[in-house]
Amino acid sequence: MKNPLILYIAFTLCMLLNIHCGKDDPVNPNNQQPLVTPVGSPTGIPSSTSIDASGGTLTSTDGVLKLTIPAGAVSSTTIFSIQPLSNNCPGGAGSAYRLSPEGLTFAQPVTILFNYADSIVANENYLAIAYQDVDHTWFAPKIISSTASVNQISVQTKHFSDWSIFERLSISPHKASVFINENVTLKITFVGTLNSITNSQGIELNNLNIDNLVSTTWHADAGNIEKMGDDKAKYTAPSTVPSDNPVDVSVKFNNVSFTINGNTVTDPTLHALINVFGDEKYFMIDFSSSRTLQQVGDNFFTETDHGNLKVLLQGDSVTVYAVKNFVAEITPGSLYDVGPECNHEILNPGDGPFNTPDSVKLGGFSNPITHEIYIGIISANFPTGRTPLIQTTCTGSSPLTEGGDLQTTLPSSFSFNPNLPYQENIVVISGGGVIPDGFLKTTVTKIQ
């Protein structure tokens, strides 16, 4: 017979220490705090439309998110909008989106569809959808629909908030490049669940949290991998370029099990691919610009933008990598004119003249006669971006919003001499003597 005193002490300890002593322990018991983060900040141009009781659709300006509002979801004409945001959801892929109207319960479920790019998702098997509640807590609907073959994932909801796609398990970066003997730090994120709840609309949700205390085993096919705490490891490249390149670095999660999209995952393994570069030639290409956009009285709006990429030359083989776009800046943020009295305000600076979306691929070749390096577009798509969005409000008139249109952006093609340590090309944008001149500048710096 079991000692009743021992049973009483064990039960008391469980209650006092809030320990789960039964068989229903959560998947991820190390962190019992809900996942709370700051809300995202607007990053792109919003889209909006009016939809009545007959239903309709709305797509974000970047083409990633599509709303389908069925007939009967709203009883009268309603303004719907999609605002891209910075993504603060751990494991988040791409932008988050603020959907409006908030605070309204739809009579019929609205479909939220994400179209994602392969470049931002490391493992589609761990992809899910989450939204951030008014108290900044993240929740994930348990029922979603995904079609990996066309890179789509969707969910139905009766309310709007800030929404994002995220990976339950992720490693960052999942692709990287280092020189021989150099290192890169890899970080893992495991988004676990505290419990399941049903919201006021009858939708089952997972209350998310972060667990960085899971047991992991790291491995690298070449070079050295050193574990650094519970959620990081440092990879050091070998002294020579390995025969199998890129190097596969893996991390196995031990004693971890969770269910996602109806599938149970046990002791999963994540992979990162690390390109190791040796004695080849490397070049940093920087793009910068400054130009006058619009004259207001005796003043001007001035737009500045920049971006960069790297080029690897191995014999006659040319590789373009590490393409970076930076947000354009427009100064000042607003200008006032007295004839008539109007205020011109920059709502969104747009993408600037230099912008290379993920759908656009750059490549290059070495001219066998001149040995010049030529860089250009190798995909079917050409680079595009949005023009600035400017709102003009004049006394006695309704605000007028202009801009936000698609334009062709740079770079499209250029060439350089690989034997020179530094090269510079400047194209002057003439103001015609009326407005200040601008410029487009390209510099090529030999790194190694």
For each residue, the residues with C-beta under 8 A, 3 or more apart:
1:
2: 6 7
3: 6 7
4: 7 8
5: 8 9
6: 2 3 9 10
7: 2 3 4 10 11
8: 4 5 11 12
9: 5 6 12 13
10: 6 7 13 14 21
11: 7 8 14 15 21
12: 8 9 15 16
13: 9 10 16 17 19
14: 10 11 17 18 19 20 21
15: 11 12 18
16: 12 13
17: 13 14
18: 14 15 32
19: 13 14
20: 14 24 25 26 29
21: 10 11 14
22: 25
23:
24: 20
25: 20 22 29
26: 20 29 192 193 194 195
27: 192 193 256 257 258
28: 31 190 192 193 209 211 214 256 258
29: 20 25 26 32
30: 211 213 214
31: 28 192 209 210 211 212 213
32: 18 29 194 209
33: 36 209
34: 137 138 194 207 208 209
35: 90 137 138 191 207 208 209 210
36: 33 135 136 137 138
37: 88 89 90 132 136 138
38: 88 136
39: 85 88 132 136 162
40: 43 85 86 87 88 96 98 162
41: 85 86
42: 46 83 84 85 98 348
43: 40 84 85 86 95 327
44: 60 61 62 83 84 95 348 386
45: 61 84 347 348 350 386 389 404
46: 42 61 81 82 83 84
47: 58 59 60 61 81 82
48: 58 79 80 81 82 100
49: 56 58 79 80
50: 77 78 79 80
51: 55 56 58 69 74 77 78 80
52: 56 74 76 77 78
53: 71 72 74 75 76
54: 71
55: 51 68 69 70 71 72 73
56: 49 51 52 69 80
57: 66 67 68 69
58: 47 48 49 51 66 67 69 80 81 82
59: 47 63 65 66 67 82
60: 44 47 63 64 65 66 82 84 97
61: 44 45 46 47 82 84 386 404
62: 44 84 95
63: 59 60 115
64: 60 94 95 97 114 115 116
65: 59 60 82 97 112 113 114 115 163
66: 57 58 59 60 112 113 115
67: 57 58 59 80 82 99 110 111 112 113
68: 55 57 110 111 113
69: 51 55 56 57 58 73 74 80 106 110
70: 55 73 108 109 110 111
71: 53 54 55 108
72: 53 55 75 107 108
73: 55 69 70 106 107 108 109 110
74: 51 52 53 69 77 78 104 106 107
75: 53 72 107
76: 52 53
77: 50 51 52 74
78: 50 51 52 74 101 104
79: 48 49 50 100 101
80: 48 49 50 51 56 58 67 69 99 100 101
81: 46 47 48 58 99 100
82: 46 47 48 58 59 60 61 65 67 97 98 99 100
83: 42 44 46 97 98 100
84: 42 43 44 45 46 60 61 62 95 96 97
85: 39 40 41 42 43 95 96 97 98 162
86: 40 41 43 95 96
87: 40 92 93 94 95 96 164
88: 37 38 39 40 92 96 132
89: 37 92 96 130 132 138 164 166
90: 35 37 166 189 191 210
91: 166 167 168 169 170 189 191
92: 87 88 89 96 164 165 166
93: 87 116 120 121 127 164 165 166 167
94: 64 87 114 116 117 120 164 165
95: 43 44 62 64 84 85 86 87 164
96: 40 84 85 86 87 88 89 92 132 162 163 164
97: 60 64 65 82 83 84 85 162 163 164
98: 40 42 82 83 85 102 161 162
99: 67 80 81 82 102 112 160 161 162 163
100: 48 79 80 81 82 83 160
101: 78 79 80 104 160
102: 98 99 159 160 161
103:
104: 74 78 101 159 160
105: 158 159 200 201
106: 69 73 74 109 110 157 158 159
107: 72 73 74 75
108: 70 71 72 73 158
109: 70 73 106 156 157 158
110: 67 68 69 70 73 106 156 157 158 160
111: 67 68 70 154 155 156
112: 65 66 67 99 129 154 155 156 157 163
113: 65 66 67 68 152 153 154
114: 64 65 94 129 152 153 154 165
115: 63 64 65 66 151 152
116: 64 93 94 120 121 127 151 152 153 165
117: 94 120 121 151 358 359
118: 121 151
119: 358
120: 93 94 116 117 358
121: 93 116 117 118 124 127 151 165 167
122: 167 170 171 174 270 271
123: 126 127 167 169 170 270
124: 121 127 146 148 151
125: 260 263 265
126: 123 167 168 169 170 260 265 268
127: 93 116 121 123 124 146 153 165 166 167 168
128: 140 144 153 165 166 167 168 260 261
129: 112 114 140 141 144 153 154 155 163 164 165 166
130: 89 138 139 140 163 164 165 166 208
131: 138 139 141 157 161 162 163 164
132: 37 39 88 89 96 136 137 138 139 161 162 163 164
133: 136 137 138 139 161
134: 161
135: 36
136: 36 37 38 39 132 133
137: 34 35 36 132 133 207
138: 34 35 36 37 89 130 131 132 133 208
139: 130 131 132 133 197 199 205 206 207 208
140: 128 129 130 166 193 205 206 208
141: 129 131 144 155 157 203 204 205 206
142: 196 204 205 206
143: 155 156 203 204
144: 128 129 141 153 154 155 261
145: 153 154 155
146: 124 127 152 153 154 261
147: 150 151 152 153
148: 124 151
149:
150: 147
151: 115 116 117 118 121 124 147 148
152: 113 114 115 116 146 147
153: 113 114 116 127 128 129 144 145 146 147 165
154: 111 112 113 114 129 144 145 146
155: 111 112 129 141 143 144 145
156: 109 110 111 112 143
157: 106 109 110 112 131 141 160 201 203
158: 105 106 108 109 110 201 203
159: 102 104 105 106 201
160: 99 100 101 102 104 110 157 163
161: 98 99 102 131 132 133 134
162: 39 40 85 96 97 98 99 131 132
163: 65 96 97 99 112 129 130 131 132 160
164: 87 89 92 93 94 95 96 97 129 130 131 132
165: 92 93 94 114 116 121 127 128 129 130 153
166: 89 90 91 92 93 127 128 129 130 140 170 191
167: 91 93 121 122 123 126 127 128 170 189 191
168: 91 126 127 128 190 191 258 260
169: 91 123 126 188 189 190 191 253 265 268 270
170: 91 122 123 126 166 167 174 188 189 270
171: 122 174 186 187 188 189 251 270 271 272
172: 186 187 188 189
173: 176 184 186 272
174: 122 170 171 270 271 272 273
175: 246 272 273 274 275
176: 173 184 272 273 274 275
177: 274 275 276 277 321 322
178: 182 183 184 235 237 274 275 276 277
179: 182 237 276 277 278 448
180: 237 238 239 240 241 276 277 278
181: 236 237 238 239
182: 178 179 236 237
183: 178 234 235 236 237
184: 173 176 178 234 235 274
185: 228 232 233 234 235
186: 171 172 173 232 233 234 235 249 251 272
187: 171 172 231 232
188: 169 170 171 172 212 216 231 232 251 270
189: 90 91 167 169 170 171 172 210 212 231
190: 28 168 169 210 211 212 214 253 256
191: 35 90 91 166 167 168 169 208 209 210
192: 26 27 28 31 208 209 210 211 258
193: 26 27 28 140 196 206 207 208 209 258
194: 26 32 34 207 208 209
195: 26 206 207
196: 142 193 204 205 206 207
197: 139 204 205 207
198: 202 203 204 205
199: 139 202 203 205
200: 105
201: 105 157 158 159
202: 198 199
203: 141 143 157 158 198 199
204: 141 142 143 196 197 198
205: 139 140 141 142 196 197 198 199
206: 139 140 141 142 193 195 196
207: 34 35 137 139 193 194 195 196 197
208: 34 35 130 138 139 140 191 192 193 194
209: 28 31 32 33 34 35 191 192 193 194
210: 31 35 90 189 190 191 192
211: 28 30 31 190 192 214
212: 31 188 189 190 230 231
213: 30 31 230
214: 28 30 190 211 230 253 254 255 256
215: 253 254 255
216: 188 227 230 251 252 253 254
217: 251 252 254
218: 225 227 233 249 250 251 252
219: 225 249 250 251 252
220: 223 224 225 235 247 248 249 250
221: 242 244 247 248 249
222: 237 238 242 244 247 276
223: 220 235 236 237 238 242 247 274 276
224: 220 235 236 238
225: 218 219 220 233 234 235 236 249
226: 233 234 235 236
227: 216 218 232 233
228: 185 232 233 234
229: 232
230: 212 213 214 216
231: 187 188 189 212
232: 185 186 187 188 227 228 229
233: 185 186 218 225 226 227 228 249 251
234: 183 184 185 186 225 226 228
235: 178 183 184 185 186 220 223 224 225 226 247 249 272 274
236: 181 182 183 223 224 225 226
237: 178 179 180 181 182 183 222 223 247 274 276
238: 180 181 222 223 224 241 242 276
239: 180 181
240: 180 278
241: 180 238 245 276 277 278
242: 221 222 223 238 245 247 276
243:
244: 221 222 247 248
245: 241 242 275 276
246: 175 273 274 275 276
247: 220 221 222 223 235 237 242 244 273 274 275 276
248: 220 221 244 271 272 273
249: 186 218 219 220 221 225 233 235 271 272 273 274
250: 218 219 220 269 270 271 272
251: 171 186 188 216 217 218 219 233 269 270
252: 216 217 218 219 267 268 269
253: 169 190 214 215 216 256 267 268 269 270
254: 214 215 216 217 267
255: 214 215 267
256: 27 28 190 214 253 265 266 267 268
257: 27 264 265 266 267
258: 27 28 168 192 193 264 265
259: 262 263 264 265
260: 125 126 128 168 263 265
261: 128 144 146
262: 259
263: 125 259 260
264: 257 258 259
265: 125 126 169 256 257 258 259 260 268
266: 256 257
267: 252 253 254 255 256 257
268: 126 169 252 253 256 265
269: 250 251 252 253
270: 122 123 169 170 171 174 188 250 251 253
271: 122 171 174 248 249 250
272: 171 173 174 175 176 186 235 248 249 250
273: 174 175 176 246 247 248 249
274: 175 176 177 178 184 223 235 237 246 247 249
275: 175 176 177 178 245 246 247 321
276: 177 178 179 180 222 223 237 238 241 242 245 246 247
277: 177 178 179 180 241 280 282 312
278: 179 180 240 241
279: 448
280: 277 312 313 314 448
281: 312 313 314 418 446 448
282: 277 310 311 312 313 446 447 448
283: 310 311 313 373 416 418 444 445 446 447
284: 308 310 444 445 447
285: 308 309 310 311 375 411 414 416 442 443 444
286: 306 307 308 441 442 443 445
287: 305 306 307 308 354 410 411 440 441 442
288: 304 305 306 354 440 441 443
289: 303 304 305 306 352 353 354 438 439 440 441
290: 302 303 304 438 439
291: 302 303 353 429 438 439
292: 295 300 301 302 303 431 435 436 438
293: 300 301 302 303 330 388
294: 300 301 344 390
295: 292 299 300 434 435
296: 299 300 301 335 336 337 344
297: 335 336 337 338 339
298:
299: 295 296 332 335
300: 292 293 294 295 296 435 436
301: 292 293 294 296 330 331 332 335 344 346 388 390
302: 290 291 292 293 330 331 436
303: 289 290 291 292 293 328 329 330 349 352 388
304: 288 289 290 328 329 330 331 352
305: 287 288 289 326 328 329 351 352 353 354
306: 286 287 288 289 326 354
307: 286 287 323 324 325 326 352 354 355 356
308: 284 285 286 287 322 323 324
309: 285 320 321 322 323 324 356 362 411
310: 282 283 284 285 320 321 322 447
311: 282 283 285 318 319 320 321 364 373 375
312: 277 280 281 282 318 319 320 321
313: 280 281 282 283 317 318 366 373 418
314: 280 281 317 319
315:
316: 365 366 368
317: 313 314 366
318: 311 312 313 363 364 365 366 373 374 375
319: 311 312 314 363 364
320: 309 310 311 312 323 362 363 364 375
321: 177 275 309 310 311 312
322: 177 308 309 310
323: 307 308 309 320 356 362
324: 307 308 309
325: 307 351 354 355 356
326: 305 306 307 352 354
327: 43 349 352
328: 303 304 305 349 350 351 352 388
329: 303 304 305 349
330: 293 301 302 303 304 333 346 349 388
331: 301 302 304
332: 299 301 335
333: 330 345 346
334: 343 344 345 346
335: 296 297 299 301 332 343 344
336: 296 297 341 342 343 344
337: 296 297 340 341 342 343 344
338: 297 341
339: 297
340: 337 394 395
341: 336 337 338 394 395
342: 336 337 392 393 394 395
343: 334 335 336 337 392 393 394
344: 294 296 301 334 335 336 337 390 391 392
345: 333 334 390 391 392 393
346: 301 330 333 334 349 388 389 390
347: 45 389 390 391 401
348: 42 44 45 386 388 389 404
349: 303 327 328 329 330 346 352 388
350: 45 328 385 386 387 388 389 403 404
351: 305 325 328 355 385 386 409
352: 289 303 304 305 307 326 327 328 349 355 385 409
353: 289 291 305 385 409 410 440
354: 287 288 289 305 306 307 325 326 409 410 411
355: 307 325 351 352 383 384 385 409 410
356: 307 309 323 325 360 362 383 409 411
357: 360 381 383 384 385
358: 117 119 120
359: 117 379 381
360: 356 357 377 379 381 382 383
361: 377 378 379
362: 309 320 323 356 375 376 377 378 411
363: 318 319 320 375 376 377 378
364: 311 318 319 320 373 374 375 376
365: 316 318 373 374
366: 313 316 317 318 371 372 373 374 418
367: 370 371 372 373 374
368: 316 371
369:
370: 367
371: 366 367 368 417 418 419
372: 366 367 415 416 417 418
373: 283 311 313 318 364 365 366 367 415 416 417 418
374: 318 364 365 366 367 413 414 415
375: 285 311 318 320 362 363 364 411 413 414 415
376: 362 363 364 412 413 414
377: 360 361 362 363 381 382 383 412 413
378: 361 362 363
379: 359 360 361
380:
381: 357 359 360 377
382: 360 377 408 412
383: 355 356 357 360 377 408 409 410 411 412
384: 355 357 406 407 408 409
385: 350 351 352 353 355 357 406 407 409
386: 44 45 61 348 350 351 389 403 404 405 406 407
387: 350 403 404 405 406 407
388: 293 301 303 328 330 346 348 349 350 403 404
389: 45 346 347 348 350 386 401 402 403 404
390: 294 301 344 345 346 347 401 402 403
391: 344 345 347 399 400 401 402
392: 342 343 344 345 399 400 401 402
393: 342 343 345 397 399 400
394: 340 341 342 343 397 400
395: 340 341 342
396:
397: 393 394 400
398:
399: 391 392 393
400: 391 392 393 394 397
401: 347 389 390 391 392 404
402: 389 390 391 392
403: 350 386 387 388 389 390
404: 45 61 348 350 386 387 388 389 401
405: 386 387
406: 384 385 386 387
407: 384 385 386 387
408: 382 383 384 412
409: 351 352 353 354 355 356 383 384 385
410: 287 353 354 355 383 440
411: 285 287 309 354 356 362 375 383 414 442
412: 376 377 382 383 408
413: 374 375 376 377
414: 285 374 375 376 411 425 442
415: 372 373 374 375
416: 283 285 372 373 420 423 444
417: 371 372 373 420 423
418: 281 283 313 366 371 372 373 446
419: 371
420: 416 417 423 444 446
421: 445 446
422: 443 444 445 446
423: 416 417 420 443 444
424: 441 442 443 444
425: 414 441 442 443
426: 439 440 441 442
427: 439 440 441
428: 437 438 439
429: 291 437 438 439 440
430: 437
431: 292 434 435 436 437 438
432: 435
433:
434: 295 431
435: 292 295 300 431 432
436: 292 300 302 431
437: 428 429 430 431
438: 289 290 291 292 428 429 431
439: 289 290 291 426 427 428 429
440: 287 288 289 353 410 426 427 429
441: 286 287 288 289 424 425 426 427
442: 285 286 287 411 414 424 425 426
443: 285 286 288 422 423 424 425
444: 283 284 285 416 420 422 423 424
445: 283 284 286 421 422
446: 281 282 283 418 420 421 422
447: 282 283 284 310
448: 179 279 280 281 282
